[in-house]
Amino acid sequence: MRCLVTGASGFLGSHLVRELLECGHSFTVLLRTGSDAERLQDCLSQVSIVRGSLQDLTALSQFLRNSPVDATFHLVWSGVISAARNNTTQITDNVNGSLDLWDVLRATGCSTFIGADSQAEYGPYSGILHENLPTAPVTAYGSSKLALCILLKQLCALSKMRFVWLRLLSAYGPGDDESHMVPSLIRALLRDEKPALTAGEQIWDFLYVTDAASGFCAVLEGDVDGIFNLGSGSAVVLREFIAKVRGCIDPSLLLGIGEVPYRSDQCTAPRDEHIAPPCRDSSATRGSYLRRYRANDPVAQRSIRGLLRERKHLKWMTVRPQKKGSCRCK
């Protein structure tokens, strides 16, 4: 299948590119002018590259008129870090630019649109996330994502374009932004530093990034449409996850649990709250598809089991010299 990937040089996008190559799809990536695409250096020679951005789609429009695609993975989004989540560019750059992109795709015959989103659309919620929950975002980031979802869902329906919107709960792995929790935690511990952390009462569904990429690819090869949560189906209390990371490096290291206050858009849940697998709603078609995907896809099944399974999830970080009595990551 012929595909377009925006945001291909990003964390998730770089892993999706490799997954698509492995599955035998041909595709084009939209890269910003001047981007070195560091995460893609080992596979750039295997893909077609168009330079541009959501604010400059001239080259992409010309390319797609001559080489149309069947499906588009729209992953690019500026302002994902906490400091930028209430910037007005969430609307001017991301929403407006994404709608311009969709217009180009419609005009050139693309039949499937797959968008990447996050749990930010739901807003703070102390319970099980499922797709038919009321959405109540509390940041411009979440509000812009939700606005784009609503607009594109309607536009795709009017144009008979297949629409899939994947709300990725929490991915981690090689290539993650260094400011994010998992890599910054690992880096601090490898330096024998005590990381400053919240109380860690949040309950998170962590998904290894290659498993997330496999989920996106499975959607491409399936026939479902609509909005889905994408996660491992197993939730964990954040401080327990943190303790497991420490245990893979050196169980004696100190953790600054409770030293950082919660942000206003963060929520917690009781430790004994039952957490059911996400990605379920009242639709029998959607529910059965997602259960079937989980049951039959070995890549998805191995996500997060036991957390940091066989300690290999730390392999992308430099390992510090082993201390006597400590556990070295392998």
C-alpha positions in Angstrom: 0.0 0.0 0.0 1.3 3.5 -0.8 1.4 5.7 2.3 2.4 9.2 3.4 3.9 9.7 6.9 4.1 13.1 8.5 6.2 13.4 11.7 8.4 10.6 10.4 11.5 12.0 12.1 9.8 12.0 15.5 9.8 9.5 18.3 6.8 7.4 17.2 7.1 8.3 13.5 10.7 6.9 13.2 9.5 3.5 14.6 6.5 3.5 12.4 8.7 4.0 9.3 10.7 0.9 10.2 7.5 -1.1 10.8 6.0 -0.1 7.5 9.3 -1.0 5.7 9.2 -4.4 7.5 5.6 -5.0 6.4 6.5 -4.2 2.8 4.7 -0.9 2.3 5.9 1.8 0.0 5.7 5.3 1.4 6.8 8.9 1.3 7.8 11.0 4.4 7.2 14.7 4.8 10.3 16.3 6.4 10.9 19.9 7.3 13.5 21.7 5.2 16.8 21.5 7.1 15.7 18.6 9.3 18.6 16.1 9.7 16.1 13.3 10.5 18.6 11.9 13.0 16.3 9.1 14.1 15.9 7.9 10.5 19.5 7.9 9.3 19.7 4.2 8.9 16.6 3.9 6.6 16.4 7.3 4.7 17.7 5.6 1.6 14.7 3.3 1.5 12.0 6.0 1.5 10.9 8.9 -0.7 11.3 12.3 0.9 9.4 15.5 0.3 10.6 18.6 2.0 8.0 20.9 3.5 5.8 21.5 6.5 2.1 22.0 7.5 2.7 25.6 6.7 4.3 24.9 3.3 2.6 22.1 1.4 3.5 23.3 -2.1 6.1 20.5 -2.8 3.9 17.8 -1.2 0.9 18.8 -3.2 2.8 18.7 -6.5 4.3 15.3 -5.5 0.9 13.8 -4.6 -0.6 14.9 -7.9 2.0 12.8 -9.7 2.3 10.0 -7.1 -1.0 9.7 -5.0 -1.1 7.7 -1.8 -3.7 5.3 -0.5 -3.3 6.2 3.2 -1.8 8.9 5.4 -0.4 8.6 8.9 -0.6 12.1 10.3 1.8 12.2 13.3 3.4 15.7 13.1 2.4 18.1 15.9 4.4 21.0 17.2 4.3 22.1 20.9 4.1 18.7 22.6 6.3 19.5 25.5 4.7 20.8 28.7 5.9 24.4 28.3 4.2 24.8 24.9 0.9 23.1 25.6 -1.0 26.3 26.0 0.6 28.3 23.1 -1.7 29.7 20.4 0.4 28.0 17.8 -1.4 24.8 18.8 -4.3 26.2 16.7 -2.5 28.3 14.1 0.2 25.8 13.2 -1.3 22.4 14.1 -5.1 22.7 13.5 -5.0 25.0 10.5 -2.0 23.2 9.0 -3.6 19.8 9.4 -6.8 20.9 7.7 -4.7 22.2 4.8 -3.0 18.8 4.6 -6.3 17.0 4.6 -7.5 19.2 1.7 -4.4 18.2 -0.3 -5.0 14.6 0.5 -8.7 14.8 -0.5 -7.8 16.5 -3.8 -5.2 13.9 -4.7 -7.4 10.8 -3.9 -6.1 9.6 -0.6 -8.7 7.1 0.8 -7.5 6.6 4.5 -6.5 9.1 7.1 -4.9 7.8 10.3 -4.2 10.4 13.0 -2.1 10.2 16.2 -3.5 11.7 19.3 -3.1 11.4 23.1 -5.1 11.0 26.3 -4.9 14.8 26.6 -8.3 14.9 24.8 -9.9 13.4 27.9 -8.4 15.8 30.4 -7.8 14.8 34.0 -9.7 11.6 34.8 -9.4 9.3 37.8 -10.7 6.1 36.3 -10.7 3.8 33.3 -10.3 5.5 30.0 -12.6 4.3 27.3 -13.5 5.9 24.0 -17.1 7.0 24.9 -16.0 9.0 27.9 -16.9 12.7 27.8 -13.9 14.7 26.6 -12.8 17.6 28.8 -9.3 18.8 27.8 -7.7 21.4 30.0 -4.8 22.5 27.7 -4.7 24.2 24.3 -2.8 21.1 23.2 -5.7 18.7 24.2 -8.4 21.1 23.0 -6.7 21.5 19.6 -6.3 17.8 19.2 -10.0 17.3 20.0 -11.1 20.1 17.7 -9.1 18.6 14.8 -10.5 15.1 15.6 -14.1 16.4 15.4 -13.4 18.4 12.2 -11.6 15.6 10.4 -14.1 13.0 11.4 -16.9 15.0 9.7 -14.8 16.0 6.7 -13.8 12.4 6.1 -17.4 11.2 6.4 -18.5 13.8 3.8 -15.7 12.8 1.5 -16.1 9.1 2.1 -12.5 8.9 3.3 -11.8 6.3 6.0 -11.0 8.0 9.3 -9.0 6.4 12.2 -8.0 8.4 15.3 -5.6 6.6 17.7 -5.3 8.1 21.2 -1.9 6.8 22.3 -1.9 6.6 26.1 1.8 6.6 26.9 4.7 5.3 24.8 8.3 5.0 25.7 11.5 3.5 24.2 14.5 4.3 22.0 14.4 7.8 20.6 12.1 9.3 23.2 12.6 13.0 24.0 15.2 13.4 26.7 12.9 15.6 28.7 10.2 12.9 29.1 9.8 11.0 32.3 11.3 7.6 31.4 14.5 8.7 29.7 15.2 11.5 32.2 14.6 9.1 35.1 17.0 6.6 33.6 19.6 9.2 32.9 19.5 10.6 36.4 19.9 7.1 37.9 22.7 6.2 35.6 24.5 9.3 37.0 23.8 8.3 40.6 21.5 11.3 41.0 18.3 11.3 43.0 15.6 12.2 40.5 12.9 14.7 41.7 9.5 13.1 41.2 5.8 13.6 42.0 4.2 11.3 44.5 3.7 8.9 41.6 0.1 7.9 42.4 -0.9 8.3 38.7 -2.0 5.1 37.1 -0.5 4.8 33.6 -0.8 2.4 30.7 2.7 2.3 29.3 3.3 0.9 25.7 6.7 0.2 24.3 7.1 2.3 21.2 7.7 -0.5 18.7 4.4 -2.1 19.9 2.7 1.3 19.3 4.1 1.4 15.8 2.8 -2.2 15.2 -0.7 -1.0 16.4 -0.7 1.8 13.8 0.4 -0.6 11.1 -2.3 -3.1 12.1 -4.9 -0.4 11.7 -3.7 0.3 8.2 -4.0 -3.3 7.2 -7.5 -3.7 8.8 -10.8 -2.2 7.9 -11.9 -0.4 11.1 -12.6 3.3 11.4 -13.4 5.6 14.3 -11.6 6.6 17.5 -9.6 4.2 19.5 -7.4 4.3 22.6 -4.0 2.6 22.0 -2.4 1.0 25.0 -1.0 -2.2 26.4 -4.2 -3.0 28.3 -2.3 -3.2 31.6 -2.0 -0.3 33.9 0.5 0.3 36.6 0.9 2.8 39.5 3.6 5.2 38.3 5.8 4.9 41.4 5.9 1.1 41.0 7.0 1.6 37.4 9.7 4.0 38.6 10.8 1.4 41.2 11.2 -1.2 38.6 13.4 1.1 36.5 15.6 1.7 39.5 15.7 -2.0 40.2 17.2 -2.6 36.8 20.0 -0.1 37.4 20.7 -0.2 41.2 18.1 -0.9 43.8 20.0 1.1 46.4 19.7 4.4 44.5 17.5 7.1 46.1 14.3 8.4 44.5 12.8 11.8 45.2 9.2 10.6 45.4 6.9 13.5 46.3 9.5 16.3 45.7 7.6 17.7 42.7 4.0 18.9 43.0 1.4 17.6 40.5 0.5 19.9 37.6 -3.0 21.1 37.3 -3.7 18.8 34.4 -2.5 15.6 36.2 -4.7 13.3 38.1 -4.3 10.4 40.4 -6.3 7.3 41.3 -6.5 5.0 44.3 -3.9 2.2 44.3 -6.6 -0.5 44.6 -8.8 0.9 41.8 -9.6 -1.8 39.2 -8.0 -1.0 35.9 -9.6 -2.7 32.9 -8.0 -2.9 29.4 -8.6 0.3 27.4 -9.9 0.5 23.9 -13.3 -0.8 24.7 -16.6 0.9 23.9 -20.2 0.0 23.2 -19.5 -0.9 19.6 -19.3 -4.6 19.1 -17.3 -4.2 15.9 -14.6 -2.0 17.5 -14.4 -4.1 20.7 -14.1 -7.4 18.8 -11.5 -6.0 16.5 -9.3 -4.7 19.3 -9.6 -7.9 21.3 -8.7 -9.9 18.2 -5.7 -7.7 17.6 -4.5 -8.2 21.1 -5.0 -11.9 21.0 -3.3 -12.6 17.7 -0.5 -10.1 17.5 2.5 -11.4 19.4 4.2 -8.0 19.2 1.3 -6.3 20.9 1.1 -9.0 23.5 4.6 -8.6 24.7 4.2 -4.9 25.5 5.0 -4.0 29.0 4.5 -7.5 30.5 6.3 -7.4 33.8 7.5 -3.9 32.8 11.0 -3.5 31.4 10.8 -7.2 30.4 14.2 -8.9 30.8 15.6 -5.4 31.5 16.1 -4.9 27.8 14.0 -1.8 27.7 16.9 0.2 29.1 19.2 -0.9 26.3 19.0 2.5 24.5 20.6 4.3 27.5 24.3 4.1 28.2 24.9 1.7 31.1 27.0 3.0 34.0 29.8 0.8 35.4 28.4 -1.9 37.5 28.7 -1.6 41.3 29.2 -4.5 43.5 25.8 -5.8 44.5 23.9 -3.9 41.8 21.9 -5.1 38.9 23.4 -4.1 35.5 21.0 -3.6 32.6 21.5 -5.9 29.6 
